[in-house]
Amino acid sequence: MRYFCYILECADGTYYTGWSADPVRRECQHNAGRGARYTRTRRPVKLVYVEEQPDRGSAMRRESRIKEMTRAEKQALVLKCKRP
């Protein structure tokens, strides 16, 4: 099974970081109000960064490292992802 770490951009401009086996499905869950409490009041959310990980543990560790980043560092990840 494949796992991913992802970043969502919330309607208020904040970032939410999580992990999932299917980040697109997870984005839909967040937008339906069935995601994290943080995103329920900040909908709609948009998937802006996805990073594949080799296993679940790696995805969880990467999520933790991203959550420790500053907003500027997270923005740099997002911008790096959008470049061709």
Biopython code that builds the backbone (N, CA, C, O; Angstrom):
import numpy as np
from Bio.PDB.StructureBuilder import StructureBuilder

atoms = [
    (1, "MET", "N", (0.837, -1.182, 0.000)),
    (1, "MET", "CA", (0.000, 0.000, 0.000)),
    (1, "MET", "C", (0.883, 1.247, 0.000)),
    (1, "MET", "O", (1.944, 1.270, 0.623)),
    (2, "ARG", "N", (0.432, 2.278, -0.704)),
    (2, "ARG", "CA", (1.159, 3.544, -0.766)),
    (2, "ARG", "C", (0.578, 4.518, 0.253)),
    (2, "ARG", "O", (-0.624, 4.518, 0.520)),
    (3, "TYR", "N", (1.448, 5.342, 0.813)),
    (3, "TYR", "CA", (1.027, 6.358, 1.775)),
    (3, "TYR", "C", (1.592, 7.707, 1.355)),
    (3, "TYR", "O", (2.627, 7.789, 0.693)),
    (4, "PHE", "N", (0.894, 8.756, 1.754)),
    (4, "PHE", "CA", (1.257, 10.109, 1.354)),
    (4, "PHE", "C", (1.151, 11.054, 2.539)),
    (4, "PHE", "O", (0.336, 10.862, 3.441)),
    (5, "CYS", "N", (1.983, 12.064, 2.515)),
    (5, "CYS", "CA", (1.860, 13.192, 3.419)),
    (5, "CYS", "C", (1.321, 14.328, 2.556)),
    (5, "CYS", "O", (1.738, 14.479, 1.408)),
    (6, "TYR", "N", (0.404, 15.125, 3.089)),
    (6, "TYR", "CA", (-0.207, 16.168, 2.276)),
    (6, "TYR", "C", (-0.377, 17.459, 3.067)),
    (6, "TYR", "O", (-0.386, 17.459, 4.298)),
    (7, "ILE", "N", (-0.511, 18.553, 2.330)),
    (7, "ILE", "CA", (-0.827, 19.850, 2.917)),
    (7, "ILE", "C", (-2.073, 20.378, 2.233)),
    (7, "ILE", "O", (-2.173, 20.378, 1.006)),
    (8, "LEU", "N", (-3.022, 20.829, 3.044)),
    (8, "LEU", "CA", (-4.229, 21.485, 2.548)),
    (8, "LEU", "C", (-4.119, 22.977, 2.831)),
    (8, "LEU", "O", (-3.607, 23.381, 3.875)),
    (9, "GLU", "N", (-4.596, 23.784, 1.906)),
    (9, "GLU", "CA", (-4.733, 25.211, 2.178)),
    (9, "GLU", "C", (-6.192, 25.466, 2.514)),
    (9, "GLU", "O", (-7.084, 25.145, 1.730)),
    (10, "CYS", "N", (-6.428, 26.038, 3.668)),
    (10, "CYS", "CA", (-7.792, 26.300, 4.126)),
    (10, "CYS", "C", (-8.298, 27.627, 3.572)),
    (10, "CYS", "O", (-7.515, 28.448, 3.094)),
    (11, "ALA", "N", (-9.601, 27.829, 3.640)),
    (11, "ALA", "CA", (-10.220, 29.042, 3.106)),
    (11, "ALA", "C", (-9.668, 30.303, 3.764)),
    (11, "ALA", "O", (-9.656, 31.362, 3.138)),
    (12, "ASP", "N", (-9.208, 30.213, 5.017)),
    (12, "ASP", "CA", (-8.654, 31.380, 5.702)),
    (12, "ASP", "C", (-7.165, 31.575, 5.431)),
    (12, "ASP", "O", (-6.535, 32.454, 6.019)),
    (13, "GLY", "N", (-6.594, 30.746, 4.530)),
    (13, "GLY", "CA", (-5.197, 30.888, 4.154)),
    (13, "GLY", "C", (-4.220, 30.095, 5.002)),
    (13, "GLY", "O", (-3.022, 30.098, 4.721)),
    (14, "THR", "N", (-4.704, 29.414, 6.037)),
    (14, "THR", "CA", (-3.828, 28.605, 6.875)),
    (14, "THR", "C", (-3.580, 27.251, 6.217)),
    (14, "THR", "O", (-4.280, 26.864, 5.281)),
    (15, "TYR", "N", (-2.584, 26.548, 6.714)),
    (15, "TYR", "CA", (-2.244, 25.225, 6.200)),
    (15, "TYR", "C", (-2.590, 24.151, 7.218)),
    (15, "TYR", "O", (-2.460, 24.349, 8.426)),
    (16, "TYR", "N", (-3.035, 23.010, 6.703)),
    (16, "TYR", "CA", (-3.277, 21.823, 7.521)),
    (16, "TYR", "C", (-2.463, 20.693, 6.909)),
    (16, "TYR", "O", (-2.499, 20.489, 5.695)),
    (17, "THR", "N", (-1.734, 19.962, 7.733)),
    (17, "THR", "CA", (-0.897, 18.856, 7.264)),
    (17, "THR", "C", (-1.435, 17.545, 7.800)),
    (17, "THR", "O", (-1.825, 17.455, 8.964)),
    (18, "GLY", "N", (-1.456, 16.529, 6.954)),
    (18, "GLY", "CA", (-1.918, 15.210, 7.370)),
    (18, "GLY", "C", (-1.262, 14.128, 6.531)),
    (18, "GLY", "O", (-0.394, 14.406, 5.703)),
    (19, "TRP", "N", (-1.686, 12.896, 6.755)),
    (19, "TRP", "CA", (-1.198, 11.768, 5.959)),
    (19, "TRP", "C", (-2.389, 10.898, 5.610)),
    (19, "TRP", "O", (-3.394, 10.886, 6.320)),
    (20, "SER", "N", (-2.266, 10.168, 4.508)),
    (20, "SER", "CA", (-3.364, 9.323, 4.044)),
    (20, "SER", "C", (-2.862, 8.364, 2.971)),
    (20, "SER", "O", (-1.826, 8.597, 2.346)),
    (21, "ALA", "N", (-3.601, 7.296, 2.769)),
    (21, "ALA", "CA", (-3.323, 6.393, 1.654)),
    (21, "ALA", "C", (-3.922, 6.956, 0.365)),
    (21, "ALA", "O", (-3.517, 6.564, -0.730)),
    (22, "ASP", "N", (-4.886, 7.875, 0.491)),
    (22, "ASP", "CA", (-5.550, 8.482, -0.667)),
    (22, "ASP", "C", (-5.819, 9.960, -0.371)),
    (22, "ASP", "O", (-6.892, 10.297, 0.130)),
    (23, "PRO", "N", (-4.873, 10.839, -0.669)),
    (23, "PRO", "CA", (-5.039, 12.247, -0.309)),
    (23, "PRO", "C", (-6.206, 12.955, -0.995)),
    (23, "PRO", "O", (-6.785, 13.874, -0.417)),
    (24, "VAL", "N", (-6.559, 12.551, -2.202)),
    (24, "VAL", "CA", (-7.697, 13.183, -2.887)),
    (24, "VAL", "C", (-9.002, 12.833, -2.167)),
    (24, "VAL", "O", (-9.850, 13.700, -1.954)),
    (25, "ARG", "N", (-9.157, 11.572, -1.797)),
    (25, "ARG", "CA", (-10.336, 11.154, -1.017)),
    (25, "ARG", "C", (-10.375, 11.888, 0.319)),
    (25, "ARG", "O", (-11.435, 12.318, 0.772)),
    (26, "ARG", "N", (-9.207, 12.025, 0.944)),
    (26, "ARG", "CA", (-9.125, 12.697, 2.239)),
    (26, "ARG", "C", (-9.498, 14.167, 2.116)),
    (26, "ARG", "O", (-10.155, 14.713, 3.002)),
    (27, "GLU", "N", (-9.086, 14.815, 1.031)),
    (27, "GLU", "CA", (-9.487, 16.204, 0.793)),
    (27, "GLU", "C", (-11.016, 16.305, 0.724)),
    (27, "GLU", "O", (-11.608, 17.222, 1.293)),
    (28, "CYS", "N", (-11.639, 15.374, 0.037)),
    (28, "CYS", "CA", (-13.104, 15.360, -0.065)),
    (28, "CYS", "C", (-13.738, 15.190, 1.315)),
    (28, "CYS", "O", (-14.744, 15.830, 1.623)),
    (29, "GLN", "N", (-13.154, 14.334, 2.137)),
    (29, "GLN", "CA", (-13.680, 14.145, 3.492)),
    (29, "GLN", "C", (-13.573, 15.436, 4.300)),
    (29, "GLN", "O", (-14.512, 15.809, 5.005)),
    (30, "HIS", "N", (-12.435, 16.117, 4.200)),
    (30, "HIS", "CA", (-12.275, 17.389, 4.907)),
    (30, "HIS", "C", (-13.331, 18.384, 4.438)),
    (30, "HIS", "O", (-13.941, 19.073, 5.257)),
    (31, "ASN", "N", (-13.551, 18.464, 3.132)),
    (31, "ASN", "CA", (-14.525, 19.419, 2.598)),
    (31, "ASN", "C", (-15.963, 19.052, 2.941)),
    (31, "ASN", "O", (-16.842, 19.915, 2.942)),
    (32, "ALA", "N", (-16.205, 17.790, 3.229)),
    (32, "ALA", "CA", (-17.547, 17.351, 3.626)),
    (32, "ALA", "C", (-17.758, 17.506, 5.131)),
    (32, "ALA", "O", (-18.834, 17.188, 5.638)),
    (33, "GLY", "N", (-16.742, 17.991, 5.850)),
    (33, "GLY", "CA", (-16.877, 18.173, 7.295)),
    (33, "GLY", "C", (-16.563, 16.930, 8.098)),
    (33, "GLY", "O", (-16.799, 16.895, 9.306)),
    (34, "ARG", "N", (-16.027, 15.894, 7.436)),
    (34, "ARG", "CA", (-15.716, 14.647, 8.130)),
    (34, "ARG", "C", (-14.214, 14.486, 8.360)),
    (34, "ARG", "O", (-13.740, 13.398, 8.685)),
    (35, "GLY", "N", (-13.477, 15.576, 8.188)),
    (35, "GLY", "CA", (-12.033, 15.538, 8.411)),
    (35, "GLY", "C", (-11.702, 15.990, 9.818)),
    (35, "GLY", "O", (-12.491, 15.811, 10.746)),
    (36, "ALA", "N", (-10.548, 16.569, 9.960)),
    (36, "ALA", "CA", (-10.085, 17.055, 11.253)),
    (36, "ALA", "C", (-10.944, 18.213, 11.752)),
    (36, "ALA", "O", (-11.532, 18.948, 10.958)),
    (37, "ARG", "N", (-11.012, 18.367, 13.044)),
    (37, "ARG", "CA", (-11.770, 19.468, 13.648)),
    (37, "ARG", "C", (-11.259, 20.817, 13.120)),
    (37, "ARG", "O", (-12.044, 21.735, 12.882)),
    (38, "TYR", "N", (-9.944, 20.924, 12.941)),
    (38, "TYR", "CA", (-9.339, 22.181, 12.472)),
    (38, "TYR", "C", (-9.923, 22.615, 11.130)),
    (38, "TYR", "O", (-10.181, 23.801, 10.927)),
    (39, "THR", "N", (-10.131, 21.683, 10.225)),
    (39, "THR", "CA", (-10.595, 22.055, 8.884)),
    (39, "THR", "C", (-12.111, 22.255, 8.802)),
    (39, "THR", "O", (-12.595, 22.859, 7.845)),
    (40, "ARG", "N", (-12.852, 21.772, 9.767)),
    (40, "ARG", "CA", (-14.322, 21.880, 9.695)),
    (40, "ARG", "C", (-14.811, 23.310, 9.622)),
    (40, "ARG", "O", (-15.797, 23.596, 8.943)),
    (41, "THR", "N", (-14.132, 24.214, 10.314)),
    (41, "THR", "CA", (-14.567, 25.615, 10.313)),
    (41, "THR", "C", (-13.772, 26.458, 9.321)),
    (41, "THR", "O", (-13.931, 27.678, 9.274)),
    (42, "ARG", "N", (-12.925, 25.818, 8.534)),
    (42, "ARG", "CA", (-12.080, 26.549, 7.593)),
    (42, "ARG", "C", (-12.275, 26.057, 6.163)),
    (42, "ARG", "O", (-11.357, 26.145, 5.348)),
    (43, "ARG", "N", (-13.449, 25.546, 5.856)),
    (43, "ARG", "CA", (-13.744, 25.027, 4.518)),
    (43, "ARG", "C", (-14.108, 26.166, 3.584)),
    (43, "ARG", "O", (-14.575, 27.215, 4.028)),
    (44, "PRO", "N", (-13.896, 25.963, 2.296)),
    (44, "PRO", "CA", (-13.341, 24.769, 1.666)),
    (44, "PRO", "C", (-11.816, 24.723, 1.799)),
    (44, "PRO", "O", (-11.147, 25.739, 1.987)),
    (45, "VAL", "N", (-11.310, 23.513, 1.695)),
    (45, "VAL", "CA", (-9.865, 23.320, 1.709)),
    (45, "VAL", "C", (-9.436, 22.844, 0.325)),
    (45, "VAL", "O", (-10.218, 22.268, -0.431)),
    (46, "LYS", "N", (-8.159, 23.107, 0.018)),
    (46, "LYS", "CA", (-7.630, 22.736, -1.300)),
    (46, "LYS", "C", (-6.314, 21.990, -1.097)),
    (46, "LYS", "O", (-5.445, 22.444, -0.354)),
    (47, "LEU", "N", (-6.175, 20.861, -1.752)),
    (47, "LEU", "CA", (-4.957, 20.070, -1.690)),
    (47, "LEU", "C", (-3.863, 20.801, -2.470)),
    (47, "LEU", "O", (-3.986, 20.992, -3.680)),
    (48, "VAL", "N", (-2.785, 21.213, -1.777)),
    (48, "VAL", "CA", (-1.749, 22.001, -2.440)),
    (48, "VAL", "C", (-0.382, 21.317, -2.458)),
    (48, "VAL", "O", (0.530, 21.784, -3.141)),
    (49, "TYR", "N", (-0.227, 20.217, -1.719)),
    (49, "TYR", "CA", (1.068, 19.532, -1.680)),
    (49, "TYR", "C", (0.855, 18.066, -1.329)),
    (49, "TYR", "O", (0.121, 17.741, -0.395)),
    (50, "VAL", "N", (1.496, 17.191, -2.079)),
    (50, "VAL", "CA", (1.438, 15.750, -1.825)),
    (50, "VAL", "C", (2.843, 15.187, -1.982)),
    (50, "VAL", "O", (3.560, 15.507, -2.929)),
    (51, "GLU", "N", (3.215, 14.343, -1.034)),
    (51, "GLU", "CA", (4.540, 13.735, -1.051)),
    (51, "GLU", "C", (4.383, 12.245, -0.730)),
    (51, "GLU", "O", (3.935, 11.890, 0.360)),
    (52, "GLU", "N", (4.746, 11.387, -1.661)),
    (52, "GLU", "CA", (4.622, 9.944, -1.435)),
    (52, "GLU", "C", (5.680, 9.475, -0.439)),
    (52, "GLU", "O", (6.816, 9.950, -0.449)),
    (53, "GLN", "N", (5.291, 8.544, 0.411)),
    (53, "GLN", "CA", (6.178, 7.966, 1.416)),
    (53, "GLN", "C", (6.199, 6.447, 1.257)),
    (53, "GLN", "O", (5.226, 5.868, 0.774)),
    (54, "PRO", "N", (7.285, 5.798, 1.652)),
    (54, "PRO", "CA", (7.390, 4.350, 1.435)),
    (54, "PRO", "C", (6.472, 3.500, 2.320)),
    (54, "PRO", "O", (6.124, 2.377, 1.955)),
    (55, "ASP", "N", (6.082, 4.034, 3.481)),
    (55, "ASP", "CA", (5.215, 3.269, 4.387)),
    (55, "ASP", "C", (4.484, 4.225, 5.327)),
    (55, "ASP", "O", (4.745, 5.427, 5.347)),
    (56, "ARG", "N", (3.569, 3.663, 6.096)),
    (56, "ARG", "CA", (2.733, 4.462, 6.985)),
    (56, "ARG", "C", (3.568, 5.215, 8.027)),
    (56, "ARG", "O", (3.340, 6.399, 8.273)),
    (57, "GLY", "N", (4.520, 4.533, 8.627)),
    (57, "GLY", "CA", (5.356, 5.172, 9.640)),
    (57, "GLY", "C", (6.118, 6.359, 9.083)),
    (57, "GLY", "O", (6.230, 7.393, 9.741)),
    (58, "SER", "N", (6.636, 6.218, 7.887)),
    (58, "SER", "CA", (7.357, 7.321, 7.242)),
    (58, "SER", "C", (6.419, 8.494, 6.978)),
    (58, "SER", "O", (6.802, 9.650, 7.158)),
    (59, "ALA", "N", (5.211, 8.205, 6.557)),
    (59, "ALA", "CA", (4.231, 9.270, 6.302)),
    (59, "ALA", "C", (3.898, 10.011, 7.596)),
    (59, "ALA", "O", (3.780, 11.237, 7.603)),
    (60, "MET", "N", (3.752, 9.276, 8.671)),
    (60, "MET", "CA", (3.438, 9.905, 9.957)),
    (60, "MET", "C", (4.609, 10.749, 10.467)),
    (60, "MET", "O", (4.404, 11.834, 11.011)),
    (61, "ARG", "N", (5.820, 10.256, 10.292)),
    (61, "ARG", "CA", (7.003, 11.021, 10.715)),
    (61, "ARG", "C", (7.166, 12.283, 9.876)),
    (61, "ARG", "O", (7.496, 13.345, 10.404)),
    (62, "ARG", "N", (6.936, 12.166, 8.569)),
    (62, "ARG", "CA", (7.043, 13.336, 7.687)),
    (62, "ARG", "C", (5.977, 14.371, 8.041)),
    (62, "ARG", "O", (6.250, 15.571, 8.037)),
    (63, "GLU", "N", (4.769, 13.910, 8.346)),
    (63, "GLU", "CA", (3.713, 14.825, 8.778)),
    (63, "GLU", "C", (4.177, 15.605, 10.002)),
    (63, "GLU", "O", (4.005, 16.823, 10.070)),
    (64, "SER", "N", (4.755, 14.916, 10.952)),
    (64, "SER", "CA", (5.231, 15.550, 12.175)),
    (64, "SER", "C", (6.312, 16.588, 11.871)),
    (64, "SER", "O", (6.298, 17.679, 12.441)),
    (65, "ARG", "N", (7.243, 16.260, 10.980)),
    (65, "ARG", "CA", (8.307, 17.206, 10.622)),
    (65, "ARG", "C", (7.739, 18.447, 9.926)),
    (65, "ARG", "O", (8.178, 19.567, 10.185)),
    (66, "ILE", "N", (6.764, 18.237, 9.045)),
    (66, "ILE", "CA", (6.158, 19.381, 8.356)),
    (66, "ILE", "C", (5.402, 20.262, 9.338)),
    (66, "ILE", "O", (5.447, 21.487, 9.228)),
    (67, "LYS", "N", (4.713, 19.661, 10.291)),
    (67, "LYS", "CA", (3.974, 20.444, 11.285)),
    (67, "LYS", "C", (4.900, 21.311, 12.130)),
    (67, "LYS", "O", (4.470, 22.333, 12.666)),
    (68, "GLU", "N", (6.147, 20.920, 12.255)),
    (68, "GLU", "CA", (7.120, 21.712, 13.010)),
    (68, "GLU", "C", (7.680, 22.877, 12.195)),
    (68, "GLU", "O", (8.314, 23.771, 12.756)),
    (69, "MET", "N", (7.457, 22.877, 10.889)),
    (69, "MET", "CA", (7.981, 23.931, 10.017)),
    (69, "MET", "C", (7.245, 25.246, 10.238)),
    (69, "MET", "O", (6.105, 25.275, 10.703)),
    (70, "THR", "N", (7.929, 26.327, 9.893)),
    (70, "THR", "CA", (7.285, 27.637, 9.921)),
    (70, "THR", "C", (6.352, 27.745, 8.709)),
    (70, "THR", "O", (6.413, 26.939, 7.780)),
    (71, "ARG", "N", (5.507, 28.744, 8.747)),
    (71, "ARG", "CA", (4.616, 28.977, 7.609)),
    (71, "ARG", "C", (5.421, 29.214, 6.326)),
    (71, "ARG", "O", (5.063, 28.710, 5.261)),
    (72, "ALA", "N", (6.501, 29.977, 6.436)),
    (72, "ALA", "CA", (7.341, 30.271, 5.265)),
    (72, "ALA", "C", (7.946, 28.991, 4.691)),
    (72, "ALA", "O", (8.024, 28.838, 3.472)),
    (73, "GLU", "N", (8.367, 28.086, 5.541)),
    (73, "GLU", "CA", (8.927, 26.823, 5.075)),
    (73, "GLU", "C", (7.867, 25.968, 4.382)),
    (73, "GLU", "O", (8.146, 25.312, 3.379)),
    (74, "LYS", "N", (6.651, 25.982, 4.925)),
    (74, "LYS", "CA", (5.558, 25.247, 4.288)),
    (74, "LYS", "C", (5.219, 25.863, 2.927)),
    (74, "LYS", "O", (4.968, 25.143, 1.960)),
    (75, "GLN", "N", (5.214, 27.188, 2.858)),
    (75, "GLN", "CA", (4.939, 27.854, 1.586)),
    (75, "GLN", "C", (5.998, 27.491, 0.556)),
    (75, "GLN", "O", (5.680, 27.315, -0.620)),
    (76, "ALA", "N", (7.244, 27.378, 0.977)),
    (76, "ALA", "CA", (8.315, 27.000, 0.058)),
    (76, "ALA", "C", (8.083, 25.592, -0.493)),
    (76, "ALA", "O", (8.323, 25.347, -1.675)),
    (77, "LEU", "N", (7.619, 24.668, 0.349)),
    (77, "LEU", "CA", (7.283, 23.319, -0.123)),
    (77, "LEU", "C", (6.177, 23.370, -1.167)),
    (77, "LEU", "O", (6.261, 22.728, -2.214)),
    (78, "VAL", "N", (5.149, 24.137, -0.870)),
    (78, "VAL", "CA", (4.003, 24.248, -1.781)),
    (78, "VAL", "C", (4.441, 24.840, -3.117)),
    (78, "VAL", "O", (4.054, 24.342, -4.174)),
    (79, "LEU", "N", (5.241, 25.894, -3.074)),
    (79, "LEU", "CA", (5.712, 26.522, -4.314)),
    (79, "LEU", "C", (6.611, 25.587, -5.102)),
    (79, "LEU", "O", (6.533, 25.536, -6.329)),
    (80, "LYS", "N", (7.457, 24.853, -4.413)),
    (80, "LYS", "CA", (8.335, 23.894, -5.069)),
    (80, "LYS", "C", (7.514, 22.831, -5.803)),
    (80, "LYS", "O", (7.885, 22.388, -6.890)),
    (81, "CYS", "N", (6.422, 22.438, -5.209)),
    (81, "CYS", "CA", (5.542, 21.425, -5.785)),
    (81, "CYS", "C", (4.852, 21.955, -7.044)),
    (81, "CYS", "O", (4.605, 21.182, -7.969)),
    (82, "LYS", "N", (4.545, 23.218, -7.102)),
    (82, "LYS", "CA", (3.802, 23.802, -8.230)),
    (82, "LYS", "C", (4.683, 24.097, -9.433)),
    (82, "LYS", "O", (4.169, 24.310, -10.531)),
    (83, "ARG", "N", (5.999, 24.116, -9.251)),
    (83, "ARG", "CA", (6.896, 24.401, -10.369)),
    (83, "ARG", "C", (6.974, 23.205, -11.296)),
    (83, "ARG", "O", (6.921, 22.061, -10.844)),
    (84, "PRO", "N", (7.103, 23.467, -12.621)),
    (84, "PRO", "CA", (7.186, 22.356, -13.579)),
    (84, "PRO", "C", (8.497, 21.600, -13.487)),
    (84, "PRO", "O", (8.711, 20.641, -14.230)),
]
sb = StructureBuilder()
sb.init_structure("model")
sb.init_model(0)
sb.init_chain("A")
sb.init_seg("    ")
for serial, (resi, resn, name, xyz) in enumerate(atoms, 1):
    if name == "N":
        sb.init_residue(resn, " ", resi, " ")
    sb.init_atom(name, np.array(xyz, "f"), 0.0, 1.0, " ", f" {name:<3s}", serial, name[0])
structure = sb.get_structure()
